């Protein structure tokens, strides 16, 4: 501060003709002493240390300080009502940005609001989600950590433990905190501490030999002289944190080298500085009771060249540079006040303040609008909250070959940079805790891999969770997914539950084994039907064929062949046409088939009645009536099918309710009423045919066709009755297979039961294939 004031006083362009003086008070890190010092400065209760020739009011124009946030809060509250500007160089509590509470407070160090946010970004960048926190039990630590936690929790980071203390707390409390650190599952600790508290903590860390801690430090202690003499550097090696922007100031080293008591006569600060630097005393009265060395007289001839310690930094630390900026900010505000032109002033009636007699609130006005470029090239100004542009350096504490801890710059944050370019870090230069070159892990639970989701553990933070596999039909394709995504209706999850894949489509196809077997059976049925038709055609003039109404027999064989062929429409991928053909062709063809059988049955009954005296029934049931009857019965079924296709035809359907992972392609009936009418009509004709055949089964002929029709209709009905439960219980494509088999079995049953006995007689028993035998005039062989 003295260097900055001397530099300003020698600057002819800044405050020309005006010399700055100063009063210095030590707050002794005590808020009570800081408050008393502020009142002393305000009331002018002490004589000037420097520039005793100054006359006039003893009230100070502005105050530089304090360093501790708690002291700055007390001081700002004390002098705020007087309107005296106060510029702190090291108080970072975000609470001091409240202009309603602290209207006269300014600072040249960024608010902890920025530091808290940047540290939270740092934790997220390294993938840490389970961390411990330590803070000083002061406004600095409490407000800083509060801001950090608010930011870091938005990133999903959990706090394993949070401890606060102050250096004057009982030793037992410090020991318990170190025990918490030692036993915690995370080794990443964010410490929002000031340097005094960190020294106390490190001393206990050393006593308990707690190593492997990855410290994340705030600017309050990261660049300070941390280690007590007995504590080794390995306890803090690898520490990463933020340091305030450090800048080399020209001529500072020469100024410090030229500091001598003779150049500052009567200045107790310089005397104390000299005695501390060279461990000597000018008078025995300066020796304190705690002096570690015997009395040695200072000669004043001691040389400062070659001495390297904290008083002679080649590059000033952040706090020193912020003091330098604070003094210059006040000087520029005074310069603006000095150069005000009457009539253009900012006060009532456009007046200006007089430099020789101004009020503190007038200087406060100019402080708000200070904007200048320092010798270092930095543009300095205050925002609406009295805060500067945030600038930080990322530093890493590394142990050198001599065992000392070096502060290594690994990046920076510049709030004045364009958006997206504020932060830069070279992670390759980082040395981690224990001199490791790998980022340490800080997680409560291992990440949940794709295919699983997080399940929070009851009573524990959200970062502590178990991983549950996604249910069937759900997936997660990212790590640490909180929920599984349900697959679309036509998709299903793969085995790993990481992707939705199309469901397997199932239908009875021609290419599979089951389809091949059914097609073979159909072809066998068609071949047998054609063979039967050929036999009947070749032997159509024989009594056996004639006695069974060859016209109806050929029509029945044609209908049976269509029955076999229509079953092929049930095989293959369902389409609009195949679905319509399946139901309608099946319904019409089976009615045609049963109509022919019903005609044959009626013909048998009528033929027997015609042999009785005075009966002419055959006149009413000749060939024309037989054809007409078959046509009418078939036409009624065809009419129902036409209405069915017109109103609500069968159509393809994707059935996804039977299997969760398979889509069954099937045909929907469309109109259930039409479907039931078609089925009921077939059932009605079958029952009528069965009843008539059953009643005529014992008619006295050598060849009574009614008993074979009865047997065939029994098989027909039995097949379709057993089909119903088999159809309902069969899954997927097997439902269609059962239906195809039922069509084949019923058709084959009709073919065998009705035509096999006739073919047997025609081919193997030609001797009984005579009219006399048919009439019952010859005994059966």
Secondary structure as UniProt FT lines:
FT   HELIX           2..9
FT   TURN            16..17
FT   TURN            28..29
FT   HELIX           31..43
FT   TURN            52..53
FT   STRAND          62..64
FT   HELIX           69..79
FT   HELIX           80..82
FT   STRAND          85..88
FT   HELIX           94..97
FT   TURN            99..101
FT   TURN            103..104
FT   STRAND          105..107
FT   HELIX           112..125
FT   TURN            126..127
FT   STRAND          130..136
FT   HELIX           139..154
FT   TURN            155..156
FT   STRAND          158..165
FT   TURN            167..168
FT   HELIX           171..183
FT   STRAND          188..192
FT   HELIX           195..208
FT   STRAND          214..217
FT   TURN            219..223
FT   TURN            229..230
FT   HELIX           233..235
FT   TURN            236..238
FT   STRAND          240..244
FT   TURN            250..251
FT   HELIX           252..257
FT   HELIX           261..263
FT   TURN            265..266
FT   HELIX           268..278
FT   HELIX           284..286
FT   TURN            289..290
FT   TURN            305..306
FT   TURN            310..311
FT   HELIX           318..338
FT   TURN            342..343
FT   HELIX           348..350
FT   TURN            355..356
FT   HELIX           360..368
FT   STRAND          371..373
FT   TURN            375..376
FT   STRAND          379..381
FT   TURN            384..385
FT   STRAND          391..399
FT   TURN            401..402
FT   STRAND          405..414
FT   TURN            415..416
FT   TURN            419..420
FT   STRAND          423..425
FT   HELIX           427..429
FT   HELIX           433..435
FT   TURN            450..451
FT   STRAND          452..456
FT   TURN            458..459
FT   TURN            462..463
FT   STRAND          465..469
FT   TURN            472..473
FT   STRAND          474..475
FT   TURN            479..480
FT   STRAND          485..486
FT   TURN            489..490
FT   STRAND          491..493
FT   TURN            495..496
FT   STRAND          500..502
FT   STRAND          504..506
FT   HELIX           513..538
FT   TURN            539..541
FT   HELIX           543..547
FT   HELIX           550..566
FT   HELIX           567..570
FT   HELIX           576..610
FT   TURN            613..614
FT   HELIX           617..620
FT   HELIX           623..648
FT   STRAND          651..655
FT   STRAND          662..668
FT   HELIX           672..695
FT   TURN            696..698
FT   HELIX           705..729
FT   HELIX           733..764
FT   HELIX           766..768
FT   HELIX           771..774
FT   TURN            775..776
//
